[in-house]
Amino acid sequence: MSVGDRPALSLADFERTAQPRLDPVAYHYYAGGADDERLLRENEAAWGRAALHPRVLRGVDAPSLDCTVLGCPLPMPVLVAPMAYQRMIHPDGEVAMAAGTSAVGGGLVLSSMSTTDMEEVAAASSGPVFFQLYVYDDPAIVRELVARVEAAGCQALVLTVDLPVVGNRHRDEVHQFTLREGMSIQCLTAEGPMPMPDEGESGLVTFFRRHLKRDLDWDDVAWLRSITRLPIVLKGVLRADDAARAVDAGASAICVSNHGGRQLDAAPATFDVLPAVVDAVAGRAEVWVDGGIRRGTDIVKAIAAGATCTLIGRPFAWALASDGADGVASAWAILRRELAIDLALCGCAGIDAISRDLLFPPQP
Ligand SMILES: Cc1cc2nc3c(=O)[nH]c(=O)nc-3n(C[C@H](O)[C@H](O)[C@H](O)COP(=O)(O)O)c2cc1C
């Protein structure tokens, strides 16, 4: 994967190579956030504000990046975040994302709004596949989806809870976001693919308004818990009280997320709330985190704050758009190299050696 006449060196390089290849509707759908995009910037900035307090003379030569997430072995504490409509940015879409991820045996979370059937993605994956769920108004659709997820061999259900309505995304309105012909989504509605937008809104808003359950509450979590044997992850939690309640409701993991700044623009950056959520969960469940994670050092900071695992979204999308499965594999290789260097520089022999005292200024 090259940028001009040199190889890609960091995740930031992929957006530069992807943008000229994409039509504006797709580019802005992926790049954008809500309102003024304050949180989009703030997510990245918050990781950048924290420093790492390195240990010396620990005899660390080649640190191990291996870890487990919900019992599944992973080559590093990173998953590809669920992102809708990947065939919009590359013809091989989710299958290429899975193939590039499988080059390192990595794991991914497949979106409910995938443009490829989950069975095909699972077949293309050598690592774990977790399925992200949006809850439809019609419970029969949800039951059918969950049964398919289990039969396809996905290892967990990731229930997204931060989308009672779609955030106020100006870029999608400007570009009249809707899916191109033939890019039907795997979700099961009588209406088939995404409808044409209603007056004054994007196609996405029209789809969500017509088909998804807008009054989702804790009873729905309990119902979901009762219809599946898979572990449930609640994605989109930002508060300690909600995290504690999620564990009480049977969640095996919480994903601290603000949807990459695409929902409530005034919400806090994920790094800023992560320690409080970790403390509230108190080891009763895993804590995952996403939003603006771009460097190996960000991953170390997340684990130091108490996360089990991080999710990365847009950079993998830009890598996919730039060069399909090879681009995705090259993004993973960059991240692995960075994390190995950063662990060695922090005096950590492995992921288990990362602890909160590595954060500077010190966190309580
Ligand atoms: C284009 C795009 C589509 C997304 N689609 C979904 C989705 O279908 N389901 C979901 O739970 N989150 C979705 N997200 C949110 C991501 O899973 C993740 O929370 C966020 O992108 C992480 O931030 P990052 O992109 O800064 O790494 C989407 C994000 C983007 C950028």
The ligand as a Tripos MOL2 file, in Angstrom:
@<TRIPOS>MOLECULE
LIG
   31    33     1     0     0
SMALL
NO_CHARGES

@<TRIPOS>ATOM
      1 C1        -19.3480    4.9250    8.2360 C.3       1 LIG1
      2 C2        -19.6480    4.4150    9.5970 C.ar      1 LIG1
      3 C3        -20.6670    3.5010    9.7720 C.ar      1 LIG1
      4 C4        -20.9550    3.0070   11.0280 C.ar      1 LIG1
      5 N1        -21.9200    2.0640   11.1570 N.ar      1 LIG1
      6 C5        -22.1700    1.5400   12.3860 C.ar      1 LIG1
      7 C6        -23.1160    0.4940   12.5210 C.ar      1 LIG1
      8 O1        -23.7070    0.0340   11.5650 O.2       1 LIG1
      9 N2        -23.3420    0.0280   13.7760 N.ar      1 LIG1
     10 C7        -22.6820    0.5100   14.8750 C.ar      1 LIG1
     11 O2        -22.9140    0.0530   15.9960 O.2       1 LIG1
     12 N3        -21.7540    1.4840   14.7540 N.ar      1 LIG1
     13 C8        -21.4810    1.9920   13.5480 C.ar      1 LIG1
     14 N4        -20.5250    2.9620   13.4180 N.ar      1 LIG1
     15 C9        -19.7520    3.4000   14.6100 C.3       1 LIG1
     16 C10       -18.4840    2.5510   14.7460 C.3       1 LIG1
     17 O3        -18.7920    1.2210   15.0610 O.3       1 LIG1
     18 C11       -17.5280    3.0770   15.8210 C.3       1 LIG1
     19 O4        -18.2370    3.2660   17.0220 O.3       1 LIG1
     20 C12       -16.8160    4.3670   15.4430 C.3       1 LIG1
     21 O5        -16.6350    4.4790   14.0540 O.3       1 LIG1
     22 C13       -15.4480    4.3820   16.1290 C.3       1 LIG1
     23 O6        -14.8100    5.5700   15.8960 O.3       1 LIG1
     24 P1        -13.6160    5.7740   14.8210 P.3       1 LIG1
     25 O7        -14.2330    5.7170   13.4710 O.co2     1 LIG1
     26 O8        -13.1440    7.1530   15.2020 O.co2     1 LIG1
     27 O9        -12.5490    4.7280   15.0500 O.co2     1 LIG1
     28 C14       -20.2180    3.4750   12.1610 C.ar      1 LIG1
     29 C15       -19.1890    4.3840   11.9800 C.ar      1 LIG1
     30 C16       -18.8910    4.8550   10.7160 C.ar      1 LIG1
     31 C17       -17.7450    5.8200   10.5550 C.3       1 LIG1
@<TRIPOS>BOND
     1     1     2 1
     2     2     3 ar
     3     2    30 ar
     4     3     4 ar
     5     4     5 ar
     6     4    28 ar
     7     5     6 ar
     8     6     7 ar
     9     6    13 1
    10     7     8 2
    11     7     9 ar
    12     9    10 ar
    13    10    11 2
    14    10    12 ar
    15    12    13 ar
    16    13    14 ar
    17    14    15 1
    18    14    28 ar
    19    15    16 1
    20    16    17 1
    21    16    18 1
    22    18    19 1
    23    18    20 1
    24    20    21 1
    25    20    22 1
    26    22    23 1
    27    23    24 1
    28    24    25 2
    29    24    26 1
    30    24    27 1
    31    28    29 ar
    32    29    30 ar
    33    30    31 1
@<TRIPOS>SUBSTRUCTURE
     1 LIG1         1 GROUP 0 **** ****
